[in-house]
């Protein structure tokens, strides 16, 4: 079973992934500062509001990060399946 962290505010994505058999945990981006949190997941789904406007990401983890902005829950699942290496 894949474990996915989903940023607060993406309840539809969280529910869809849960219904598809994923283990899902909601988190608040501002409350997580330790990259070890992310390392326990196969993928992390964020709203996109936390991404730098210049397009740079300073995430210090190798866990795939999916930016949900403009994607359906089904598209996000596909991205997770394509990017997850575990």
Buried (B, 14 or more C-beta within 10 A) or exposed (E): EBBBBBBEBBEEBBEBBEEBEBEBBBBEBEEBEEEEBBEEBBBBBBBBEEBEEEEEEEBEBEBBBBBBEEBEBEEBBEBBEEEBEE
